[in-house]
């Protein structure tokens, strides 16, 4: 039976008690003023010595006996159809051990995979790519989202290039704008952004009979396991994914990309381990990016700065992928009684996008906060006070006031008061992220007969200190030192199922 308790949320002087129900058997959460000896204290990172000494192993560092190196031939055209391919010269290369022609016959972005080779050295693998003869039929393409929206633009999808992804309406927006004391409208554009993880994407695959082991730079070992099993039509229980250290992810490593099954298939053909590491150029072409956006916001308010209505029209491109919504910040920060939203995905002949650090919210907050500044100026009101008047959270309002006090907000000068070309000023903005609703990661703690403590967790440490925080929590509960805990993470054969390091649910 669930038990009920109350949690304090906030910070000293600005607490809010919230009633919560806990599953039977769960320990009571720590209260703010709990007497903690390890959590919240300065402790050395548990992976620090390995990282500064070079002992930490990333996918790019791994080498197995007999390992081959792979390289991928990519389509150079944004849109093309394969007419002919001849791999005979590549197969005749003395150092080549496997050649794989991929099943796709039409390519919708420059960088799409056409063929792959595995050879004894990376240089040989790249030489072999140059021996593959390919003829393409170039097809019409469009890479500009504004052009892609026009009638008659080359089609990226049979269904069309424009897809309404989100459409909502609440209250009487038109009437609220007519009755507002001030209305502003602006258009904000944000570009495609690249993840640029310090460690790029890569996989090392090895077969032992029907058992496949892949060392992968990923944020989600179980998703890669299941996706790879589907791609290969292989039982997931015969697929093992291991990820030790990873040099960043930011959302680009939440899914399996095509290089992983390519490495596995080459390893099967060659009968030897195959490592396929993408170059930085390949990372940029085909392992995701942040969606672009074009957002037109219309914001209305009464004379005292109370928001009365907002209209949000936006579109963006993720190349051949959707997911360009930006308006989820509307109900996360401020109170808008009347809302109208229309959002579109625009498909273009470019590589697929993927989540990047609070997907959609970053672009949306840029536009929303800019509109609020414009409205504050039009009303002649302090932009801080306008935000305080409309903020949904009492705790956040207290944080805003505290921040304003710390930076001496009162010394700010009105817009346009600076002369000359160099301007100095103070600004204020809010932000939000609603993606942390997934269940938290499970951790199994075992204590051996000799007193040794092992914490087992399926989530991934992608450089953000998850290992250290996990060890701190266990050390706090057991009243032992952080260095007395052995951590086992990110190995699908050894850890409990986990959704992956995403949505602010790990560190």
C-alpha positions in Angstrom: 0.0 0.0 0.0 1.3 3.4 -0.9 2.4 5.7 1.9 2.1 9.5 1.8 4.6 12.1 2.9 5.5 15.7 2.2 8.5 17.1 0.4 10.0 20.5 0.7 10.8 22.1 -2.6 12.7 25.3 -3.2 15.6 26.9 -1.3 16.0 28.4 2.2 13.4 31.0 2.9 11.3 30.0 -0.1 10.0 26.5 0.5 6.8 24.9 -0.7 5.5 21.7 0.8 4.2 19.1 -1.7 2.3 16.0 -0.8 3.6 12.8 -2.6 2.7 9.1 -2.6 5.5 6.6 -2.4 5.3 2.9 -3.5 5.3 0.4 -0.7 8.8 -0.4 0.4 10.4 2.8 -1.0 12.5 4.7 1.6 11.4 8.2 2.5 13.2 10.9 0.4 15.7 13.1 2.1 14.3 16.4 3.3 16.1 19.6 2.5 17.5 19.9 6.1 18.5 16.2 6.3 21.8 15.6 8.0 23.8 14.4 5.0 27.5 13.5 5.3 28.3 12.6 1.7 25.7 13.9 -0.7 26.1 17.6 -1.3 29.7 17.5 -0.1 32.8 17.9 -2.2 34.2 14.5 -3.1 36.7 13.6 -5.8 35.1 12.3 -9.0 35.4 8.5 -8.9 36.4 8.4 -12.6 38.8 11.3 -12.2 42.0 9.2 -11.8 41.2 7.0 -14.8 40.5 10.0 -17.0 43.5 12.0 -16.1 45.8 9.0 -16.4 44.4 7.8 -19.7 43.2 4.5 -18.2 39.6 5.3 -19.1 38.6 3.5 -22.2 36.3 5.0 -24.9 35.0 3.3 -28.0 37.6 5.1 -30.0 40.4 3.6 -27.8 39.3 -0.1 -28.0 41.3 -2.7 -29.9 40.6 -6.4 -30.1 42.9 -9.1 -31.5 42.5 -9.5 -35.2 40.3 -6.3 -35.4 39.5 -4.9 -38.8 38.8 -1.2 -39.6 35.8 -0.2 -41.6 34.9 2.8 -43.8 31.6 3.8 -45.5 31.0 5.0 -49.0 28.4 7.8 -48.9 26.2 9.3 -51.5 27.6 12.7 -52.5 24.3 14.0 -53.8 21.3 15.4 -51.8 18.9 13.2 -53.7 19.9 10.4 -56.1 19.0 6.9 -57.3 21.5 4.1 -57.5 21.8 3.0 -61.2 24.9 0.8 -61.0 27.5 -0.3 -58.4 30.6 -2.5 -59.0 32.6 -3.6 -56.0 34.9 -6.1 -57.7 38.0 -4.0 -57.6 37.5 -3.2 -53.9 37.1 -6.9 -53.1 40.4 -7.6 -54.9 42.3 -5.2 -52.7 44.8 -7.4 -50.8 43.9 -5.9 -47.4 40.1 -6.0 -47.8 38.3 -8.7 -45.8 34.7 -7.8 -46.4 32.6 -5.6 -48.7 28.9 -4.8 -48.0 26.5 -3.1 -50.4 23.6 -1.6 -48.5 20.0 -2.2 -49.6 18.9 1.4 -50.2 18.4 2.3 -53.9 17.4 5.9 -53.4 19.2 8.4 -51.2 17.5 11.4 -49.8 20.5 13.3 -48.3 24.2 13.8 -49.0 26.0 11.3 -46.7 23.5 8.4 -47.0 25.3 5.0 -46.8 25.8 3.2 -50.1 28.5 0.6 -49.3 31.0 -0.3 -46.7 34.3 -2.2 -46.5 36.4 -3.8 -43.7 40.2 -4.0 -44.1 43.3 -4.6 -42.1 44.0 -0.9 -41.8 41.9 2.2 -42.0 44.0 3.5 -44.9 43.3 0.4 -46.8 39.6 0.6 -46.1 39.5 4.2 -47.4 41.5 3.2 -50.5 39.1 0.4 -51.2 36.2 2.9 -51.1 37.8 4.7 -54.0 37.8 1.5 -56.0 34.1 1.1 -55.9 32.4 2.2 -59.1 29.1 3.9 -58.7 26.7 5.5 -61.1 23.9 7.7 -59.7 20.8 9.2 -61.3 20.7 12.7 -59.8 17.2 13.7 -58.7 15.6 17.1 -57.9 16.3 18.2 -54.3 15.5 21.0 -51.9 17.6 21.8 -48.8 16.1 25.3 -47.9 13.0 24.9 -45.7 11.5 28.1 -47.1 11.8 26.7 -50.6 10.6 23.3 -49.5 7.3 24.8 -48.4 6.5 26.2 -51.8 4.1 24.5 -54.2 6.0 22.4 -56.7 9.1 22.0 -54.6 10.9 18.6 -55.0 9.3 16.1 -52.7 11.2 14.6 -49.8 8.3 12.4 -48.8 5.4 11.1 -50.9 3.0 12.7 -48.4 4.6 16.1 -49.0 7.2 18.3 -47.5 5.0 20.1 -44.9 3.3 18.3 -42.0 1.2 20.0 -39.3 2.8 18.7 -36.2 1.0 20.6 -33.5 -2.2 22.6 -33.5 -4.0 23.8 -30.4 -6.4 26.6 -29.3 -7.6 27.7 -25.9 -9.9 30.6 -25.1 -10.8 33.5 -27.4 -7.5 34.6 -28.9 -8.8 37.1 -31.5 -11.0 38.8 -29.0 -8.2 39.0 -26.4 -5.9 40.7 -29.0 -8.6 43.2 -29.9 -9.1 44.2 -26.3 -5.4 44.2 -25.3 -3.7 47.5 -24.3 -0.6 46.5 -26.1 0.2 43.9 -28.8 3.6 43.0 -30.3 4.6 40.6 -33.0 8.0 39.3 -34.0 9.7 36.6 -36.0 12.7 34.8 -34.7 14.9 32.4 -36.7 17.2 29.9 -35.1 19.6 27.8 -37.2 20.4 24.1 -37.3 22.9 23.4 -34.6 25.4 20.5 -34.4 26.0 18.3 -31.3 29.8 18.0 -31.9 30.4 15.5 -29.1 34.1 15.5 -28.0 34.0 11.8 -28.8 32.3 11.1 -32.1 30.1 8.2 -33.0 31.5 4.7 -33.4 31.0 1.0 -32.8 33.2 -2.1 -32.4 31.4 -5.4 -33.2 32.5 -9.0 -32.5 30.6 -12.2 -33.2 31.2 -15.4 -31.2 29.0 -17.9 -32.8 25.5 -16.5 -32.6 26.5 -14.1 -29.8 27.1 -10.5 -30.9 28.9 -8.0 -28.6 29.1 -4.4 -29.6 31.0 -1.7 -27.8 29.2 1.5 -28.6 29.4 5.2 -27.8 25.8 5.6 -26.8 23.4 7.1 -24.2 21.0 4.2 -24.4 22.6 0.7 -24.4 19.2 -1.1 -24.3 17.7 0.9 -27.1 20.8 0.1 -29.2 20.5 -3.6 -28.3 16.9 -3.8 -29.3 17.2 -1.7 -32.4 20.3 -3.7 -33.6 18.4 -7.0 -33.0 15.6 -5.8 -35.2 17.9 -4.5 -37.9 19.7 -7.8 -38.0 16.6 -10.0 -37.4 18.6 -11.5 -34.5 17.3 -12.5 -31.0 17.9 -9.6 -28.6 19.0 -12.0 -25.9 22.0 -12.8 -28.2 23.0 -9.2 -28.5 25.2 -7.5 -25.9 25.9 -3.8 -25.8 28.7 -2.4 -23.7 29.4 1.3 -23.1 32.1 2.3 -20.7 33.2 5.9 -21.0 31.6 8.3 -23.5 32.8 11.7 -24.5 29.4 13.5 -24.6 26.1 12.8 -26.2 23.7 15.7 -25.8 20.9 13.7 -27.4 22.7 12.6 -30.5 23.5 9.2 -29.0 20.0 8.3 -27.8 19.3 6.1 -30.8 21.1 3.6 -32.9 22.5 5.1 -36.1 23.3 3.0 -39.2 27.0 2.6 -38.5 26.3 0.1 -35.7 24.5 -2.6 -37.9 27.0 -1.9 -40.6 29.9 -2.8 -38.3 28.0 -5.9 -37.1 27.3 -7.1 -40.6 30.8 -6.5 -41.8 32.1 -8.4 -38.7 29.8 -11.3 -39.7 31.1 -11.3 -43.3 34.7 -11.0 -42.3 34.7 -13.5 -39.4 36.6 -10.9 -37.3 35.9 -8.0 -35.0 35.2 -4.7 -36.9 35.6 -1.2 -35.6 33.7 1.6 -37.5 34.5 5.1 -36.2 32.9 8.0 -37.9 34.9 11.1 -38.8 33.8 14.5 -37.6 32.6 15.2 -41.2 30.4 12.1 -41.0 29.1 13.0 -37.6 27.9 16.3 -39.1 26.3 14.6 -42.1 24.3 11.7 -40.6 24.2 11.5 -36.8 21.7 14.2 -36.1 21.5 17.9 -35.3 19.2 20.4 -33.6 16.2 21.4 -35.7 16.0 24.9 -37.1 13.0 27.1 -36.4 11.2 30.1 -37.9 8.8 31.4 -35.1 6.3 34.2 -35.4 4.9 35.2 -32.0 2.1 37.6 -31.3 1.7 38.6 -27.6 -0.9 40.8 -26.0 -1.2 42.2 -22.5 -3.1 44.7 -20.4 -1.7 48.0 -19.3 -0.2 46.6 -16.1 1.7 43.9 -18.0 -0.7 40.9 -17.4 -0.5 38.6 -20.4 -3.9 38.2 -22.2 -3.1 36.2 -25.3 -0.4 34.5 -27.4 -0.3 33.3 -30.9 2.5 31.0 -31.9 3.1 30.0 -35.5 6.3 28.1 -36.3 8.0 25.8 -38.6 11.4 24.1 -38.7 13.4 21.4 -40.4 15.0 18.3 -39.2 16.1 17.3 -42.7 14.4 13.9 -43.5 13.1 13.8 -39.9 10.3 15.6 -38.0 10.1 16.8 -34.5 10.6 20.6 -34.9 8.1 21.7 -32.3 9.1 24.8 -30.3 5.9 25.9 -28.5 6.0 23.5 -25.5 7.5 26.4 -23.5 4.1 28.2 -23.7 2.6 26.5 -20.6 5.8 25.9 -18.8 6.7 29.4 -17.7 3.9 32.0 -17.8 0.2 32.2 -17.5 -1.6 32.7 -20.9 -5.4 32.5 -20.6 -5.8 32.6 -24.4 -3.5 30.5 -26.6 -3.3 29.6 -30.3 -0.5 27.4 -31.7 0.2 26.1 -35.2 3.4 24.3 -35.9 4.8 22.5 -39.0 7.6 20.1 -39.8 9.3 20.9 -43.1 11.1 18.0 -44.7 14.3 18.7 -46.7 17.0 16.7 -48.4 19.4 16.9 -45.5 20.5 14.4 -42.8 18.2 13.4 -40.0 17.9 15.6 -36.9 17.5 14.2 -33.4 17.0 15.5 -29.8 19.5 18.1 -28.6 19.5 19.3 -24.9 15.9 20.1 -24.2 14.7 19.7 -27.8 12.4 22.5 -29.0 12.5 24.3 -25.7 15.7 26.2 -26.3 14.5 27.6 -29.7 11.0 28.4 -28.2 12.3 30.2 -25.2 14.5 32.5 -27.4 11.4 33.6 -29.2 9.1 33.9 -26.2 11.5 35.9 -24.1 12.3 38.2 -27.0 8.6 38.9 -27.4 8.2 39.6 -23.7 11.1 42.1 -23.8 9.4 43.9 -26.8 6.1 44.0 -24.9 7.7 45.3 -21.8 9.3 48.1 -23.7 6.1 49.0 -25.5 4.2 49.3 -22.2 7.1 51.1 -20.5 7.4 48.5 -17.8 10.3 46.8 -16.1 10.8 43.4 -18.0 11.6 41.7 -14.6 8.3 42.9 -13.1 6.4 41.8 -16.2 7.8 38.3 -15.8 7.1 38.2 -12.1 3.5 39.2 -12.7 2.9 36.3 -15.1 5.2 33.6 -13.8 3.4 30.3 -12.9 5.8 29.3 -10.1 6.2 31.0 -6.7 9.5 29.4 -6.2 10.8 30.6 -9.6 9.6 34.1 -8.8 11.5 34.0 -5.5 14.6 32.9 -7.5 14.1 35.8 -9.9 14.0 38.3 -7.1 17.0 36.8 -5.5 19.0 37.0 -8.8 17.9 40.6 -9.4 19.1 41.5 -5.9 22.5 39.8 -6.5 23.2 41.6 -9.8 21.8 44.9 -8.6 19.0 45.0 -11.2 18.1 48.5 -10.2 21.2 49.9 -11.8 20.1 48.9 -15.3 19.5 51.7 -17.8 16.6 52.0 -20.2 17.0 50.7 -23.7 18.7 53.2 -26.0 20.3 55.2 -23.2 23.8 54.2 -24.2 25.6 56.3 -26.7 28.3 55.1 -29.1 28.8 51.7 -30.7 29.5 49.7 -27.6 26.5 48.9 -25.4 26.3 47.6 -21.9 23.2 46.3 -20.2 21.5 43.8 -18.0 18.9 41.3 -19.1 16.4 38.9 -17.6 14.9 35.7 -19.1 13.2 32.5 -18.0 13.6 29.0 -19.3 12.0 25.7 -18.9 12.2 22.0 -19.8 9.4 19.5 -19.4 11.3 16.3 -20.4 12.1 14.8 -17.0 9.0 12.8 -16.7 10.5 9.4 -17.4 10.9 7.0 -14.4 14.3 7.3 -12.7 17.0 4.8 -13.3 16.9 1.6 -11.2 19.9 0.7 -9.1 20.7 -2.7 -7.5 23.0 -2.6 -4.5 24.5 -5.9 -3.3 26.7 -6.5 -0.2 29.0 -9.5 -0.4 30.0 -11.8 2.4 33.2 -9.9 2.9 31.4 -6.6 3.1 32.2 -5.4 -0.5 29.5 -3.2 -1.9 28.5 -3.2 -5.6 26.0 -0.7 -7.2 24.6 -1.9 -10.6 22.8 0.6 -12.8 21.7 0.5 -16.5 22.1 4.2 -17.1 25.1 5.8 -18.8 27.6 8.3 -17.6 28.3 10.5 -20.6 30.8 12.7 -18.8 28.4 14.4 -16.4 29.4 12.7 -13.2 26.8 10.0 -12.9 29.2 7.5 -11.4 30.2 9.9 -8.6 26.6 10.9 -7.7 25.5 7.3 -7.7 28.4 6.4 -5.4 27.5 9.3 -3.1 23.9 8.2 -2.7 24.9 4.6 -1.9 27.6 5.8 0.5 25.2 8.1 2.2 22.7 5.3 2.8 25.2 2.8 4.0 27.4 5.3 5.9 30.6 4.2 4.1 33.1 6.0 2.0 32.6 6.6 -1.7 35.8 4.8 -2.6 34.4 1.6 -1.0 31.8 1.2 -3.7 32.3 -0.8 -6.9 30.1 0.5 -9.8 28.8 -1.7 -12.7 27.1 0.3 -15.5 26.1 0.3 -19.1 26.4 -3.4 -20.0 23.1 -5.0 -21.1 24.2 -8.4 -19.9 25.0 -7.2 -16.3 22.6 -4.3 -15.5 18.8 -3.9 -15.1 16.9 -2.4 -18.0 17.1 1.3 -18.4 15.6 3.8 -20.8 18.9 5.6 -21.2 20.5 8.9 -20.2 17.9 11.3 -21.4 15.3 13.8 -20.1 17.4 15.0 -17.2 16.8 11.7 -15.4 20.4 10.8 -14.5 22.8 13.6 -13.5 
